[in-house]
Amino acid sequence: MKMKKITFRNVALAAMLCATLISYSQEQPRKFGKYPVTVMDNGAVRCASYQNELILRDNNANRADDEKFEKWIAQKIDEVKQDRLANPKSGNAVKMIPVVVHVIHNGDAVGSNENISLARIQTQIAVLNEDYGMVENTNGGNNTGLGVDTGIQFCLAKVNPDGGTTDGVDRQPFTTAMYTTRLDVESIKLATQWDPKQYLNIWTFNWGGTSDLEGLLGYAQFPSDSTLPGLDANGGEDYTDGVAISWVNFGSSDKINGTFDGTYNLGRTATHEIGHFLGLRHIWGDYQGCDGQQDYVADTPAQFKESRGCPTGADTCPQQSGLDMYQNYMDYTNDICMSVFTANQRTRMETVLAKSPRRKELVTTSRACGTLGTVDFKMLQGINVYPNPAQTVINIATETEMPDSYTIFNSLGQVVASAQNIVETNTIAVNVSDFANGIYFVKVDKGSESKTIKFIKN
């Protein structure tokens, strides 16, 4: 076989082609799934919650688009305002949200790398309570007098789904060293989530590489409106509901030593993403321009696009009143610049907590923060599903009273089995031999209370 002669010209052409390909790949927009994301000057992707919402809509035709959701929430905001007028003292009540932090790691010792310590997690809860409570702090606050106390606070859960005690941290070891796609993350969320009606689920991950998750700080699942059909038509969204965050952006370097992102290091990623979880949008509305509704909040000034760094005095929509509110937690500024939730943002979050599925239960029926449980809650604490994993039969058992009914969903949220008006006194045997292998969920109901238990069919 005749060898092709290697010449300086050949080497030069190859080098030029390689450089062209590298340049081309660098120019391609970075994406979360199929949707482009905004890349900051330092290569970070501040948030992918909007892109995640678009993916959820692609996967579920029943999920409300912006117009439908905003029409729904506008009506509910009016109802909340009327409730305030009728019960003026009710607005002073603190809405306590129980949190479980699922620490996803690959076997590192506690406190090492992505297996972050309890102390670090506690700094994040402290930041949330400062930010949502508008507490003067040493966490880089930059309040200009525009911010309000939202009336929302957070606690690490004290009661686990089985009714036992917990420190609010769920450490989950997996073999993956770095997660590279949204589907990877959603699969882990699906397998580890606690009941989203009783807990705000937060996951911390080691993710990145040249992938969907490259440079990403975090993303949240936006709330649903109460007009959506039941879970069987809801695409399994109940079981991925919550917030996912890169571990280097979780907690505050002002409060504890450790490995942190140098720019986004004060815990404001969680503050921002939980804002999305509670119904807030980016203050520029996720499109470039100075007209239109933008974030559907009247007291955030019009802004052409996301802010970067700490742009003091910026006014990207001079034809509208007000400087850019770069201090707002729902902008893209550096952590040290963020310090503001507005009064209308508070009302929007309050409305979601009062009216939106799963969100409203967090502050009305959940006892995970350690307050006294209801009778129904105590009845369902002892519910157990075994064997797990299962091959032919699962047993639903309790040491107290049996549930009134059960429903079994597959990982897509489709109903695969159910029973009503249960009369058994100790154990319910369910044949699962015809189920395809995978993750399933048993939802049991007793009175007004529900509990969901995962099991694996193999």
C-alpha positions as CSV (number, residue, x, y, z in Angstrom):
1,M,0.0,0.0,0.0
2,K,1.4,3.3,-1.0
3,M,1.8,5.8,1.9
4,K,0.7,9.3,1.4
5,K,3.6,11.7,1.7
6,I,3.4,13.9,4.7
7,T,4.3,17.5,3.8
8,F,4.3,20.8,5.6
9,R,1.3,21.8,3.5
10,N,-0.7,18.7,4.6
11,V,0.1,19.4,8.3
12,A,-0.9,23.1,7.9
13,L,-4.2,22.2,6.2
14,A,-5.0,19.6,8.9
15,A,-4.2,22.2,11.6
16,M,-6.5,24.8,9.9
17,L,-9.3,22.2,9.6
18,C,-8.9,21.3,13.3
19,A,-9.0,24.9,14.3
20,T,-12.1,25.5,12.2
21,L,-13.9,22.6,13.8
22,I,-13.0,23.7,17.3
23,S,-14.1,27.3,16.6
24,Y,-17.3,26.0,15.1
25,S,-18.1,23.8,18.2
26,Q,-17.3,26.8,20.5
27,E,-19.7,29.0,18.6
28,Q,-22.6,26.5,18.9
29,P,-25.2,27.7,21.5
30,R,-25.1,25.7,24.7
31,K,-28.3,23.8,25.3
32,F,-30.3,22.3,28.1
33,G,-32.0,19.4,26.3
34,K,-32.9,21.0,23.0
35,Y,-33.3,24.5,24.2
36,P,-30.5,27.1,24.2
37,V,-29.4,28.6,27.5
38,T,-27.7,31.9,28.4
39,V,-24.0,31.6,29.0
40,M,-22.4,34.2,31.3
41,D,-19.1,35.8,30.6
42,N,-17.3,33.4,32.9
43,G,-18.9,30.3,31.2
44,A,-21.5,29.7,33.8
45,V,-25.2,29.0,33.0
46,R,-27.0,30.7,35.8
47,C,-30.3,28.8,35.5
48,A,-32.2,26.4,33.2
49,S,-35.6,26.5,34.9
50,Y,-37.3,28.1,31.9
51,Q,-35.8,25.5,29.5
52,N,-36.9,22.8,31.9
53,E,-40.4,24.2,31.8
54,L,-40.4,24.0,28.0
55,I,-39.3,20.4,28.1
56,L,-42.1,19.6,30.6
57,R,-44.6,21.2,28.2
58,D,-43.2,19.2,25.3
59,N,-43.7,16.0,27.3
60,N,-47.2,16.8,28.6
61,A,-49.8,18.5,26.4
62,N,-51.9,19.1,29.5
63,R,-49.3,21.4,31.2
64,A,-50.4,25.0,31.0
65,D,-48.5,27.4,28.8
66,D,-47.6,30.9,29.9
67,E,-50.9,32.4,28.9
68,K,-53.0,29.8,30.6
69,F,-50.9,29.8,33.8
70,E,-50.9,33.6,34.0
71,K,-54.6,33.8,33.5
72,W,-55.1,31.2,36.3
73,I,-52.7,32.9,38.7
74,A,-54.0,36.4,38.1
75,Q,-57.4,35.2,39.3
76,K,-55.9,33.5,42.3
77,I,-53.9,36.6,43.2
78,D,-57.1,38.6,43.3
79,E,-58.5,35.9,45.6
80,V,-55.5,36.1,47.9
81,K,-55.7,39.9,48.0
82,Q,-59.4,39.7,49.0
83,D,-58.5,37.2,51.7
84,R,-56.0,39.6,53.1
85,L,-58.6,42.4,53.3
86,A,-61.0,40.0,55.0
87,N,-58.4,38.6,57.4
88,P,-55.7,41.3,57.7
89,K,-53.9,39.4,60.5
90,S,-53.4,36.3,58.3
91,G,-50.7,38.0,56.3
92,N,-48.5,38.1,59.4
93,A,-48.3,34.3,59.7
94,V,-45.0,32.7,58.7
95,K,-45.2,30.0,56.1
96,M,-42.8,27.3,57.1
97,I,-41.6,25.0,54.2
98,P,-40.0,21.7,55.2
99,V,-36.9,20.8,53.2
100,V,-35.1,17.6,52.5
101,V,-31.7,17.8,50.8
102,H,-30.8,14.7,48.8
103,V,-27.0,14.7,48.5
104,I,-26.1,12.7,45.4
105,H,-22.5,11.3,45.6
106,N,-20.4,8.4,44.5
107,G,-19.0,7.1,47.8
108,D,-17.0,10.0,49.1
109,A,-16.8,10.4,52.9
110,V,-19.3,12.8,54.5
111,G,-18.0,16.3,54.1
112,S,-15.7,15.4,51.2
113,N,-16.3,16.7,47.7
114,E,-19.9,16.4,46.6
115,N,-20.9,14.6,49.7
116,I,-21.3,17.9,51.5
117,S,-21.5,18.2,55.3
118,L,-24.6,18.9,57.3
119,A,-23.0,22.1,58.5
120,R,-22.7,23.3,54.9
121,I,-26.3,22.4,54.2
122,Q,-27.4,24.3,57.3
123,T,-25.6,27.4,56.0
124,Q,-27.9,27.2,52.9
125,I,-31.0,27.0,55.0
126,A,-29.7,30.1,56.9
127,V,-29.2,32.0,53.7
128,L,-32.7,31.1,52.5
129,N,-34.2,32.3,55.7
130,E,-32.2,35.6,55.6
131,D,-33.1,36.2,51.9
132,Y,-36.8,35.4,52.1
133,G,-37.1,37.1,55.5
134,M,-35.1,40.2,54.4
135,V,-32.8,39.8,57.4
136,E,-29.8,42.1,57.6
137,N,-26.8,39.8,57.3
138,T,-23.1,39.5,56.4
139,N,-23.9,37.4,53.4
140,G,-23.1,40.1,50.8
141,G,-26.5,41.8,51.1
142,N,-27.0,44.9,49.0
143,N,-30.6,45.9,49.9
144,T,-31.5,49.3,48.6
145,G,-34.8,49.6,50.6
146,L,-36.8,47.9,47.8
147,G,-37.0,44.5,49.3
148,V,-39.7,43.0,51.5
149,D,-40.0,40.1,54.0
150,T,-41.8,37.5,52.0
151,G,-43.2,35.7,55.1
152,I,-41.7,32.4,53.9
153,Q,-39.2,30.5,56.0
154,F,-37.5,27.1,55.6
155,C,-36.6,24.2,58.0
156,L,-34.6,21.0,57.5
157,A,-37.2,18.3,57.9
158,K,-37.3,16.6,61.3
159,V,-39.7,13.8,60.4
160,N,-38.9,11.4,57.5
161,P,-41.6,9.8,55.3
162,D,-41.8,6.8,57.6
163,G,-42.5,9.0,60.6
164,G,-39.1,8.6,62.2
165,T,-36.6,11.3,62.9
166,T,-34.2,12.8,60.4
167,D,-31.7,15.7,60.1
168,G,-33.3,16.7,56.8
169,V,-30.4,15.2,54.7
170,D,-30.8,12.1,52.5
171,R,-27.4,10.9,51.4
172,Q,-27.7,8.8,48.2
173,P,-24.6,6.9,46.9
174,F,-24.5,6.1,43.2
175,T,-21.7,4.9,41.0
176,T,-21.7,7.9,38.7
177,A,-18.9,10.4,39.3
178,M,-20.3,13.2,37.1
179,Y,-23.8,13.6,35.7
180,T,-23.9,15.0,32.1
181,T,-27.6,15.1,31.0
182,R,-30.9,16.3,32.2
183,L,-32.3,12.8,31.8
184,D,-29.6,11.5,34.2
185,V,-30.6,14.1,36.8
186,E,-34.3,13.5,36.4
187,S,-33.9,9.7,36.8
188,I,-32.1,10.2,40.1
189,K,-34.8,12.7,41.2
190,L,-37.4,10.1,40.3
191,A,-35.7,7.4,42.3
192,T,-35.0,9.4,45.5
193,Q,-37.7,12.0,45.9
194,W,-39.7,12.2,49.2
195,D,-43.4,13.1,49.0
196,P,-43.5,16.5,47.2
197,K,-46.7,17.4,49.1
198,Q,-44.8,17.1,52.4
199,Y,-41.3,18.2,51.5
200,L,-39.5,20.7,49.3
201,N,-37.1,18.3,47.6
202,I,-33.6,19.8,46.8
203,W,-31.0,17.7,45.2
204,T,-27.2,18.5,45.0
205,F,-25.2,17.0,42.2
206,N,-21.7,16.8,40.8
207,W,-22.5,17.6,37.1
208,G,-20.9,19.2,34.1
209,G,-18.5,18.2,31.4
210,T,-19.3,19.1,27.8
211,S,-22.9,18.4,28.1
212,D,-26.5,19.6,28.9
213,L,-25.2,20.5,32.3
214,E,-21.9,22.2,31.4
215,G,-21.5,25.3,33.7
216,L,-25.1,25.0,35.0
217,L,-25.7,26.3,38.5
218,G,-29.3,24.9,39.0
219,Y,-32.8,24.5,37.8
220,A,-36.3,24.1,39.4
221,Q,-39.7,22.8,38.4
222,F,-42.2,25.5,38.0
223,P,-45.6,25.0,39.8
224,S,-48.7,23.7,38.2
225,D,-52.1,25.4,38.1
226,S,-54.9,23.7,39.9
227,T,-56.9,23.1,36.7
228,L,-54.5,20.3,35.5
229,P,-56.0,16.8,35.3
230,G,-54.9,14.2,37.9
231,L,-51.5,12.5,38.1
232,D,-52.5,9.9,35.5
233,A,-52.4,12.6,32.9
234,N,-49.7,14.7,34.5
235,G,-46.6,13.0,33.0
236,G,-45.1,11.9,36.3
237,E,-44.3,15.5,37.1
238,D,-45.2,15.0,40.8
239,Y,-42.2,12.7,41.1
240,T,-39.6,15.1,39.7
241,D,-40.9,18.2,41.4
242,G,-38.2,20.2,43.3
243,V,-34.9,21.9,42.8
244,A,-31.6,20.6,41.5
245,I,-28.3,22.4,42.2
246,S,-24.6,21.9,41.5
247,W,-22.9,21.2,44.8
248,V,-20.3,23.9,44.4
249,N,-23.1,26.5,44.4
250,F,-24.9,25.2,47.5
251,G,-24.3,26.8,50.8
252,S,-22.4,30.0,51.7
253,S,-18.6,30.5,51.7
254,D,-19.3,33.5,54.1
255,K,-20.5,31.0,56.7
256,I,-18.3,27.9,56.2
257,N,-15.0,27.0,54.6
258,G,-15.0,24.6,51.6
259,T,-14.9,24.3,47.9
260,F,-17.2,26.9,46.3
261,D,-17.8,28.5,42.9
262,G,-15.9,31.8,43.2
263,T,-18.7,34.0,41.8
264,Y,-21.8,32.2,42.9
265,N,-20.7,31.2,46.3
266,L,-23.2,32.8,48.8
267,G,-26.2,30.5,48.4
268,R,-28.2,32.7,46.1
269,T,-28.6,29.8,43.5
270,A,-31.0,28.1,45.9
271,T,-32.7,31.4,46.7
272,H,-33.2,32.0,42.9
273,E,-34.3,28.5,42.0
274,I,-36.8,28.2,44.9
275,G,-38.2,31.5,43.6
276,H,-39.0,29.6,40.4
277,F,-40.4,26.7,42.4
278,L,-42.8,29.2,44.0
279,G,-43.9,30.7,40.7
280,L,-41.5,33.6,40.1
281,R,-40.1,34.3,36.6
282,H,-36.9,36.0,35.6
283,I,-37.4,39.7,35.9
284,W,-36.8,40.3,32.1
285,G,-39.3,37.7,31.1
286,D,-36.9,35.3,29.3
287,Y,-36.9,37.4,26.1
288,Q,-35.0,40.5,25.0
289,G,-37.1,43.6,24.9
290,C,-38.7,46.4,26.9
291,D,-42.4,45.8,26.1
292,G,-44.9,43.2,27.1
293,Q,-45.6,41.5,30.5
294,Q,-42.0,40.4,31.1
295,D,-42.2,38.7,34.6
296,Y,-45.9,39.6,35.2
297,V,-44.9,41.5,38.4
298,A,-45.8,45.2,38.4
299,D,-43.1,46.4,40.8
300,T,-40.1,45.1,39.0
301,P,-39.0,47.7,36.4
302,A,-38.8,46.8,32.7
303,Q,-35.4,45.3,31.8
304,F,-34.1,44.5,28.3
305,K,-32.3,41.2,29.3
306,E,-30.5,39.5,32.1
307,S,-28.0,41.5,34.1
308,R,-24.4,40.4,34.5
309,G,-21.9,41.1,37.2
310,C,-23.1,44.0,39.4
311,P,-24.3,46.7,37.0
312,T,-24.9,49.6,39.3
313,G,-27.0,52.3,37.8
314,A,-27.9,50.2,34.6
315,D,-31.0,51.3,32.8
316,T,-31.6,49.0,29.7
317,C,-35.1,50.3,29.2
318,P,-34.8,54.1,29.6
319,Q,-38.2,54.6,27.9
320,Q,-39.8,52.9,31.0
321,S,-39.6,54.1,34.5
322,G,-37.0,52.7,36.9
323,L,-33.4,51.5,36.8
324,D,-32.7,47.9,36.2
325,M,-33.4,46.0,39.5
326,Y,-30.1,44.0,39.3
327,Q,-30.4,43.4,43.0
328,N,-33.4,41.2,42.5
329,Y,-33.0,37.5,43.3
330,M,-34.6,36.6,40.0
331,D,-31.9,38.3,37.9
332,Y,-28.6,36.8,36.8
333,T,-26.2,39.0,38.8
334,N,-23.4,37.7,41.0
335,D,-24.4,36.3,44.4
336,I,-23.0,39.3,46.3
337,C,-25.3,41.7,44.4
338,M,-28.6,39.9,45.1
339,S,-30.8,41.2,48.0
340,V,-34.4,41.9,46.9
341,F,-37.8,40.3,46.6
342,T,-40.5,42.8,45.9
343,A,-44.0,43.2,47.4
344,N,-45.7,41.8,44.3
345,Q,-43.2,38.9,44.1
346,R,-44.2,38.1,47.6
347,T,-47.9,38.1,46.6
348,R,-47.2,35.8,43.7
349,M,-45.3,33.3,45.9
350,E,-48.0,33.6,48.6
351,T,-50.6,32.8,45.9
352,V,-48.7,29.7,44.7
353,L,-48.4,28.4,48.3
354,A,-52.2,29.0,48.8
355,K,-53.5,27.7,45.5
356,S,-51.1,25.5,43.6
357,P,-51.1,21.6,43.8
358,R,-48.4,20.2,46.1
359,R,-47.2,23.7,47.1
360,K,-50.2,24.4,49.2
361,E,-49.8,21.2,51.2
362,L,-46.2,22.1,52.1
363,V,-47.5,24.8,54.4
364,T,-50.9,23.4,55.4
365,T,-50.7,19.6,55.9
366,S,-47.0,18.8,56.2
367,R,-45.8,18.0,59.7
368,A,-42.2,17.4,58.5
369,C,-40.9,20.4,60.4
370,G,-41.7,18.5,63.6
371,T,-45.0,20.1,64.6
372,L,-47.7,17.7,65.9
373,G,-49.1,15.4,63.3
374,T,-52.7,15.0,62.5
375,V,-54.5,11.8,63.3
376,D,-54.5,10.7,59.6
377,F,-50.7,11.5,59.4
378,K,-50.1,9.2,62.4
379,M,-52.3,6.5,60.8
380,L,-50.2,6.4,57.7
381,Q,-46.8,6.6,59.3
382,G,-46.6,2.8,59.7
383,I,-47.5,2.0,56.1
384,N,-44.9,-0.3,54.4
385,V,-44.5,-1.9,51.0
386,Y,-42.6,-5.2,50.7
387,P,-40.7,-6.9,49.2
388,N,-38.8,-4.1,47.5
389,P,-37.6,-4.9,44.9
390,A,-40.4,-7.2,43.9
391,Q,-40.9,-9.8,41.2
392,T,-44.5,-11.2,41.5
393,V,-46.3,-9.7,44.5
394,I,-46.0,-6.6,46.7
395,N,-47.7,-6.4,50.1
396,I,-49.1,-3.1,51.5
397,A,-49.0,-3.5,55.2
398,T,-49.5,-1.5,58.4
399,E,-49.5,-2.0,62.1
400,T,-52.4,0.4,62.6
401,E,-55.4,1.1,60.3
402,M,-55.4,0.1,56.6
403,P,-55.7,2.9,54.0
404,D,-59.1,3.5,52.4
405,S,-57.7,3.1,48.9
406,Y,-54.5,2.7,46.9
407,T,-53.3,3.6,43.3
408,I,-50.2,2.4,41.6
409,F,-48.4,4.5,39.0
410,N,-45.6,3.8,36.7
411,S,-42.7,6.2,36.2
412,L,-44.7,8.1,33.6
413,G,-47.5,8.8,36.0
414,Q,-49.9,6.3,34.3
415,V,-52.2,4.3,36.5
416,V,-51.5,0.6,36.4
417,A,-53.6,-0.7,39.3
418,S,-55.9,0.7,42.0
419,A,-58.5,-0.4,44.6
420,Q,-61.1,1.5,46.6
421,N,-63.0,0.8,49.8
422,I,-60.4,-1.6,51.2
423,V,-61.7,-4.0,53.8
424,E,-58.5,-6.0,54.6
425,T,-57.3,-5.5,58.2
426,N,-53.5,-6.2,58.0
427,T,-52.0,-6.7,54.5
428,I,-53.0,-6.1,50.9
429,A,-51.3,-8.4,48.3
430,V,-51.0,-6.9,44.8
431,N,-50.0,-9.0,41.9
432,V,-47.3,-7.2,39.9
433,S,-46.0,-10.1,37.8
434,D,-47.3,-8.5,34.6
435,F,-45.7,-5.2,35.3
436,A,-42.7,-4.2,33.2
437,N,-39.4,-3.9,35.1
438,G,-38.8,-0.4,36.5
439,I,-39.8,2.1,39.1
440,Y,-43.4,2.3,40.4
441,F,-45.2,4.3,43.0
442,V,-47.9,3.2,45.5
443,K,-50.1,6.1,46.6
444,V,-52.2,5.2,49.6
445,D,-55.1,7.4,50.9
446,K,-56.6,7.7,54.4
447,G,-59.2,10.3,54.8
448,S,-57.8,13.6,53.5
449,E,-54.2,12.5,53.8
450,S,-52.0,10.7,51.2
451,K,-48.7,9.0,51.2
452,T,-46.6,7.7,48.3
453,I,-44.1,4.8,48.5
454,K,-41.7,3.8,45.7
455,F,-40.9,0.3,44.8
456,I,-38.9,-1.4,42.0
457,K,-40.1,-4.3,39.9
458,N,-37.4,-6.6,38.5
